Amino acid sequence: MNKDKIWLSLPHMGGGELKYIQQALDTNWVAPVGMNLTKFEEAIETYLGCGHVAVLNSGTAAIHLGLLLLGVVAGDEVICQTMTFAASANPILYLGATPIFIDSELETWNLCPVALEEAIMDRMANGKKPKVIVAVDLYGVPYKKDEVRAIADKYGIPILEDSAESLGSSYYGKKCGTFGDVSVLSFNGSKIITTSGGGALVTKSKELKEKAIFWATQSKEAALHYQHQELGYNYRMSNVSAGIGRGQMEVLKEHVTLRRNVHEFYVTLFKACQGVTVFSVPNAHYFSNYWLTTILVHPELTNGIKREDVSKALLANNIESRPLMKPLHLQPVFEKHFYYGRGNAAALFDGGLCLPSSSNLTTDEQRSIKKVFQELFSLA
C-alpha cells in the first residue's frame, strides 16, 4: 500500500488487538471456534444494548443467512434499496429470489417510503407480495426507521436492516443494527472497525442466533460422525479475526468521534462554497458515525466545475476519492429487475463524491486535502 497516498478509508488499529490474537495463538484456537468469538459477540451485544449476535466471515454472509432466517426461498421477491453496494442484493440472487429496487429519498439518501409503498402495492396487485425489505444505512446515516417500519408492519413484511456501514450510528438514541427483524453489520477493512474481513448477524432471539451459527458451520448435526440434514455454509468467523474485533471494540467510540471530526472538517471547509453540499443528517434525531463523508457538487453554482473535475484534482495530488454508489438498478447484473422511483438515486450518483474519511486521517493530510479544494474553488 502506498503510504504517501491519502486513502478513502483505512483500517485503524487501537493497539489492544495483539493481545487477543496472541491469546488465540497461545491456546492454539486458530479455527472458527474459541473464546474470542464468544467475547466479541458479547461485546457487540453490550454495545448495541439488545439483540443476539453471531459473528461471521463477511457482512454478505450475514445478509444471506438473514434472508434465510426470514424465510426467503427461490421465486420470492425481495425489496432492496437501489443506492447501496452490490452485497446488499447479491444474496437475494444466491437464493433464487428476485430483487425489486427502490429509489432514494433526498434527506437520508436511503429507502424512499413513498416509492416503497408504491412498489409493495404494485407487486401485490400483480400477485407477488414481497417477502422481505432490505433497508440500508448508507454511509452511516440511518434510514427513515419509523416510516419504513410503519409500511412494513402495515403489509406484514419483515425488515432486514443492513447496517454494514453504520455501527456507532443511532436513531432517537437507539443504535443502528437493532431496528430490523434481523440486522447486519460489517467489519470489512474499510469499515469503522475491522476484523480484516467479517460481519455479524443481529437477531431478536437466542434461538435464531443459534440457527444462524448452525448454518454457518456447515449445518453439522450433534453426532460423532459428520451428519447433515440441511444445507450448510462455511460462514463462521475465525477465532483469530474475532480477536482483532475484540481489540477494535475497545476503540469503537473513539473511532466514531474521529470520523465525525473529519466530517466537521469538511463542513467547515465548504461552508463558504455554495456549489458544494456536504451530506449530513436531516435533524438531531439522527446520529451518524459518518463512516464516509460525501459531497454533492452543483456545476451550476461552481462555474461549471463538476464531480469529475473534483475527483481528477484530488487524484493529481495522490488523494483517493470515489463516486457515490451506482444505483443497483443501473448495474448490468441487475438492470432487468423492477425499479420504483423518480430518479433520485441516479441524480445523486451523477453529482456525488466520497472523500477521505479515515479515523486516522492526519492533520497534515487534512491540510493537503484543504489545499486542493482551496485552489479548485478559490476558497479562502
Buried (B, 14 or more C-beta within 10 A) or exposed (E): EEEEBBBBBBBBBBEBBEEBBEBBEEEEBBEBBBBBBEBBBEBBBEBBEEBBBBBBBBBBBBBBBBBBBBEBEEEBBBBBBBBBBBBBBBBBBBBEBBBBBBBBBEBBBBBBBBBBBBBBEEBEEEEBEBBBBBBBBBBBBBBBBEBBBEBBEEBEBBBBBBBBBBBBBBBEEBBBBBBBBBBBBBBBEBBBBBBEBBBBBBBBEEEBBEBBBBBBBBBEEEEEEEEEEEEBBEBBBBBBBBBBBBBBBBBBEEBBEBBBEBBBBBEEBBEEBEBBBBBBBEEEEBBBBBBBBBBBBBBEEBEEBBBEBBBEBBEEBEBBBBBBBBBBBBBEEBEEBBBBBEEBBBBBBBBBBBBBBBBBBEEEBBEBBBEBBEEBBEBE
